Amino acid sequence: MTPLPPLKPLTVAGIMSGTSADGIDVAIVRIRPGKSGPPRLRLLAHHAVPYPKALRQAVLDAMNAASISTAQLARLNWRLGIAYADAVQKTLAHHPHKLDLIGCHGQTLYHQPTPQPFLGARFPCTWQLGEPAVLAGRLNTPVISNFRPADIVAGGHGAPLVPLLDQVLFSHPTRGRVLQNIGGIANLTAIAPDGAQLTAFDTGPGNMVMDALTNILFHRPYDAGGRIALSGSVLAAVLAESLTHPFFRKSPPKTAGREQFGREYAADFLARCRKLSPNPADALATATALTAESIAQAYARHGTPLMAASRVDYIVSGGGARNLTLMQALTTRLAPLRCRVTTSDSLGLPAEAKEAAAFALLAWQTWHHLPGNLPAATGASRPVLLGQVTYV
């Protein structure tokens, strides 16, 4: 048996580009082995780099594409590798550090965690683009990438993978903690006091539907601060109908993506809104309410049983944490559930940096031959090593 490598302090760059396809977050993290427990993390730097407009459109066009050429997919894979390398180099130009390792989530094009029939077999699958050899070669640093498949092979959903970071950084001896990320898709990790129990799952749309409507109706990439939604009124009938979507009735583990809440869903949602109101701000207000209500309902159904009536810190991260209208809706909706809503910034981790930091931690785990998935979150049958290593 090959001996396991000794646990070492490493400076790791984590790279995240989510389902919103708005850009790349890079977090540079110093990770040290814990003396008798989990590793210790210190965020050294964070930098966000938006996708060039043409690259963002190419990513969005490739997601759920009915038809796309092999050449386009191959080129997009390499172009994303270049974009990730550029983002890390820009981060290092602002915040010089010597990297030991890179963890790159990649850009999800398709995620099907449950078996479906294809060519005489039934199987799950997932696909993240972003050529790791480009990253490794440009940065002269080993890269861990392609984190999801090993968990899926072990019977899991390949997501969520951020709960390991949530558990390491945010467990509290006496307070329940909910870590709510709101990217394109929203997901939560609920941790009981003292970290005794944990559950994690996708709650449904985060910014995805809001961003799609903002683009269609107002020709903007997103509703900055939630100002447009604030000027509209929620269409109660559309909201109630939307909450009957089959995804919301599923029990964890569960994951969502553009397959459930992408272009087609947004177009149907908008059509239903237009039947009731000509005001485009009402459609955006209703989409914002859908995100807030689906999050609150998911926590009420599946998160509260862990909390034993304790007071709960409900800690929001991701781009949605900057949407003040959404945050106010969440605060109002979660208050009766004894939740105090805040952002991860208040605990020392910028809201936009958390997922990138999570993939830095997962890369550190894999480099040391340690599992990175939490079966309680993904539904896998066992803890497994995640990702593939590209050496230099």
N, C-alpha and C positions, 0 to 999 in steps of 0.2 A: 504494500500500500504506500502510495506517495505521501510523504509527510506534508501537512498543511503549512502554508507560509506563515511566518510570524506576523502578528498584527502590528502594523506600523502606522505612524502618523503620515497622512498624505494631504497634499493640496489638490483638490479635485474641482474641475469645472463641470457643472451640470448644465445641460442644454434642454430647453423645453419649447416646443411649438405645438400649440393645442388645436382643438377642433375649430376655433374661430379663424385660424389661419391668418391672424393679423400680424404676426411677427415672431421673433425669437427672444426668449429670456435666457440670459446666462447668469448663473450664480457661481462664484468662486468660494469654496468652502474649505476650511481646514478641519480635518476629521482625525480625531485621536481615539485610540482604544480606551474604553472605560476600565477603571481599575478592577471593578468587580461587577459591572453591569453593562449596559449598552454603550456604544461609542458616544463621544462628545463632539459637538459640532460648533464651529464659530464661522459666521458669515463674514467673509473678507471683502466681497464686492458683489454688486449686482448691476447689470446693464441690460437694457431692452433695445432691440434693433428691429424696426418695422421691416416687413417684407417689401421689396420693391413692388410697385403696383402690378407690373406684368407677371411677376412670380406669384404673387397672391392670387391673381386671377387664374393662372395656370393650375395652382393647387386646388382652388375651388372647382374648376372645370373638371379636374381629374377625379374628384370625390364623387362616388356613385355614378360615374360616367357610363352611359349606355354603350358608348363606343369610343375607343381611343387607341391610337396606334402604339405598337411596341416601341417604336423609336421615341415617341413622345414620353412614354413612361421611363425609358432608360435615361433619356436626357434630363427629365425632371429629377430622377434619383440623384444623378451627379450634380445637377444645378443646386439642389438642396444641400448636398455635402459642401459645396463651395460657400453657400450662404451661411451654414453653420460655422465653417472655418473663419469666414469674414467676421461673424458676430463675436467669436471668441477673441480674435485678434483685436477688434475694436475695444472689447472689454479690457484686454491686457494693456492697450495703449492708454486707457484712462486709469487703470489700476494695475500697475506692474506686479506680477507675481510669477514665480516659477512653478509650472504645473507638473504634477506627477501622473495625472490620470484625467480622462474625460469620460463623462457619462452622458450619452445622447439618446433621448427618447425617440427622436425621429418624428416625421409628419405622418399621422395616421391617414391612410387613404380608404381603408376598409377594415371594419371590425365586426366579425360574426362569431360571437363566443359560444353559440349553441350549434349543434350539428345540423347540417342541411345536406340534402342529396345533391351529388354532382358526379357525373360520369360513372355511375354504378357504385358509388360509395357515399357514406354519410360522415361528415366530419365538420369540426369548427375550423375557423381560420382567422388570421389577422395579418395586416400588412402595413408596415411603417417605412417610409422612404427617407433617404438621406445617406449617401454612400460614406460609410465610416472610414474607408481607406483614404479618401480625400482629406478628412479631418486629421487622421493620424499622420499622414504625410506632410500636410501643411504645418501642423503644430509640433511635429516630431514628438508625439505623445501617444501612448496607448489609449485606445477608445473601447469602452463597453457600450454596446448598442443592442437593439432588437430584444428588449426586455420581456415582452408579453408572451411569446410562444411557449416558453418552458412551463409557465403556469397553466396555460391552456392544455398542454399535453398531460399535465397532472390533474386534469378535470376541472380547472378553474376557469374564470372568465377573462383572465389576463388583465384584469382591472378590478378595482382601483389598486394602484401600486404605491400611492403616496402614504397610506396608513402607517407604514414602518416609520417614516419621519414623524408623523403625528404622534405615534406612541413614544418615540425616543425623546422628542422635544416638549410635548405638551401634557403628558400624564400628570395628574395632580393628586396629592394624597387625600384630600378631603372634598374636592369639587369635581363634579362631572364636567367633562370638556367635549364640545362638539366642534370639529374642524370642518368648516363648510367652504369648499372651493367653488367659485363661480367663474368658470371659463366659458367656452362654448357650451359645454355640458356642465351641469352642477353635480357635485358629489360630496358626500359627508362621511366623516369618521366620528363615531360616538364612542367615547372612552369613559367607562364608569370610574368613580372615585378610586384612587389607588391603582388604577390601571388593571383592575381585576378582570374586566370583560371589555370586549371591543366588537363593534360591528361597523362595516363600511360598505357603501354602495353608491351608485349614481341615482340622483333624485329626479333627473329629467333635464329639460332645457335650462341652460344658464343664460348666456348672452346670445345664443345662436339665433333664436327666433327674433329677439329684439333687434339684433344687428341686421338680419335679413330685411326686416321691415323698414328700418332706418335707411338702408341702402336703396330699397325700392321707392319709398315714399319721399325721402328727403335728400337722396343722393349724397349721403354721408356714411362713413364706415360704421359709426356707432353713435348712440345718443349720449353725448358727453354730459356727465353728471346726472343724467335722467331728466334733463330740463324739458325736452319735448314731451315725454310721457307725463310729466307733472302738469302740463297744460291741457291734457286730455281727460276723458272720463272712461272708467272701466265699463265695458259692455258685459254686464253680468251674465247674460244668456250664453254668449260665446265662451266666457270663462268657465261656466258650469259644464258646458258640453265638452270643452277641451280637457277638463279634468277626468273625463270618462275614458280617456285613451288607455288601451290595455296595459301599456308599460307601467302606469301609476298603480295598477292593481297587483302587479307582481310582487312577490316577497323577495328579499335579498337571498343570495347574491344576485345582483343584476347590473348590467351596464347598458349605456345608451350612446348614440352617436348621430351622425347625419343620416344614417340609415332610418332612424325613427323621426328625427326632428330637423331634417335638412330642408333643401329647396322646396320639395314637393309639399312638405308639411306647412312651411311658411306661406306658400301660395294659397293653400286651402284655408289656412287661418285668416289670411287677409281677405279672401273672398267672403268668408262668413262675417267678418267685421263690416265690410262694405255694404252688406245687405241691411245692416242695422244703423249705420252712421256714415255720412259722407266726410266726416272730419278725420283726416289721417292721424291726428294725434290720439284719437280714441283707440285706434288699432294698436298703437305703440303702448298706450297706457294699459291695455288689456294684455298684451304680451308680457309686460313687466309684472303685472299682477299674476299671470300664469306662473312665471318663475318663482315669485315669492310664495304663492299658495302651494305649489307642488313641493317646494322645499319644506314648508311648515307641516304639510300633511305627511310627508315622508318621515320627518323626525317624530311627529306625534305617534305614528303607527309603529315604527321600527326602532326608534332611538330611546324613547322615554322609558321602556321597560328596564333598561340598564341602569337608570339613574337613581332608583330607590328614593324618589321624591327629593333628592338633593338639589340645591341651586346649581345652575349650569352656566358656564361661560361658553357662549356661542360665538366662535371665533371665525370670521370670514376672511378669505383671501381670494386672489385672482382678480381679474379686471372688474368683475361685478362689485367688488368692495368699493370702487370709486363712483358707482351709480347711487347718488344720494336718495333718489326716489325709491329705488329698489331696497336700499338699506333701511329707509324709514318704514316701508311696508313690512319688511322682515321683523323689525323691532316691534312694531305694533302687533303683528300676528303671533310672535313667539313669547311676548310678555306673559300671557296667561299660563304658559308652560314653564314658568319660573326660569326663563332664560335671559341672561344679560348679553346683548349683542354688542360685539366689538370687532376689531380687525386684528390680524396677526401683527400689524405694525406696533400695536400696544404691548406686544410681548417680544419685541425686538427683531421680528422677521418681516421685511416689507411684503405687502400682500402679493405683489407681482413676482416675488423671488421664491415663493415656497415650493412650487412644483419643480423648478429647476434645481433647487437645493435637494429635493427628494431624490432626483436622479443622480446627483453627486453621491448621496449616501448609498444608493443602490449599487452604483459602480464600485464604491469602496467595499461593500459587502462581497460582491462577485470577485473582485481582485483577491480577496482573502478567503475565497472558497466558502463563503457564508451565505445561507439562503436570504432572499430579499422579499419574498411574498409572505403575506399573512393569510393562511387558509380561512380564518374567520371572516376575512374581507372578500377574498376572491372566490371562495368555494372550492379551492383545490383540495385534493386528498391528502397533501403533505407539503411541508416547506421544501422549496427547490431553489437551486442556483438559477439566477436570471441573467439573460443576456449572452452575447457573444463577444469575444475579445479580438480586436484588431491590433496587432503589435506593430512596432516600427523597427 
